[in-house]
Amino acid sequence: MTLAERLTELRVSKKASLQAVADAVGVSKPHIWELEKGKTKNPSLELLKKLALYYGITLDSLVGLDSGENTSAHVLFRDFKLDIDNLSEEDRQTIKNALEMAEALIKQRKST
């Protein structure tokens, strides 16, 4: 996935307007549009950092340097105001159990 596609997907999933993103990171609306269309190829590191912070993901995830596996978890935990990097092992196990239960329920629902 390209940076442009990733930025568009993040903005749409957050239900944010181009203007809202632009205001949050301190650039113009046309600049965000150009980034999402792939017309701006080399955004500054500072802008990328601001975008990653705005979307609540790592810079690596934003620019496609990781597999994306942790991205969803980080966003999920952020939405629940959990600090994923500082959870105890017991808390991690509780969350894992809850996710496994949710996965089983989803599979069950899909099979009916």
N, C-alpha and C positions, 0 to 999 in steps of 0.2 A: 504494500500500500504506500502511496506517495505521501509526502508531507501535506500536500494540498488536499488529498482525499481524507487524510486523518483529521486535519483541521476542520473540514466541513462536517465530518461525522461527529466530532466532539461538540461542535457548536449546535448542530441539529439535536443531538441527544440531550444537550443541556437546555434546549428550547430557548436559545439566546439569539438575539438579532445581531447582524453584523455591527450595528452601532453600539450595542451593549458590550460586545467583545472589544471593539475599538476603544471605547471609553475606559474599559477596565485595564487595558494594557497601554494606554496613552499614545495611540496612533490614530490615523484617520480611517474612516469606514472604507474608502476606496482601497487603502493599503491592505486591509483584512480581506477584501474581495479579491484583490490581486494574488494574495497568498493562497486563498482557497481555489483559485483558478489556475494556479501554477505559473502565473505570469511573473511573479517575483521569485527568483530562484535562490537567492542568498540572503535570507533575513539575518539580522544581527543576532549574536548569541544572547544579548540582553533581551531582545524581543522574544526569542524562543523561551527563555527562562520565565518571562512574564506570562506567556501563553500557557506554559506547563503549570505554573502556579494557579492561574485562573481556572484551568480545567481540573486541577487537583491530581495531576499525574506527574510522573518523573520526566525529566528532560530526555532520558534514554527512550522512554515510551513514545514521547512526542515525535522524536526524529527517527523512530523505527529501529533502534539499536538493541531492543530486547524482543523477546518472543511475544510480548503482550499478555503473557499469562498472569503477571502480577498486576497489570493495569486495572483489570476489572475488579480484582480483590481490593486494591487500594481505593478505587472509587467507591465500592460498596462500603468499605469500612469508614471512609471519610463521610459518606452520607449518614452513617450511624454514629458519627463522631467517635470512632475508635481509632486509636493510634496503632496501626498494624505493626509497626516496627518495635513497639514497646509492650506487646502483649505477653503475659506469662504463658508458660507451656500449658497450664491448666485452661486458661482462657482460649488458647489456640485449639485445644482438644474439644472444648465445648462448641466452638464455632464449627469445627470440622464435623462433629456429630450432627449439628443442626443442618449443615449443608448436605450431608449424606442423606438425612431424613427428607429434606426438600427434594433432592434428586430422585429418591425412590418414589415420592408422591407424584412427581412430574412424569416419571416413566409409567407409573400405574395409570395416571390420567390419560396419557397418550395411547396406552394399549386398550382402553375401553372405547 
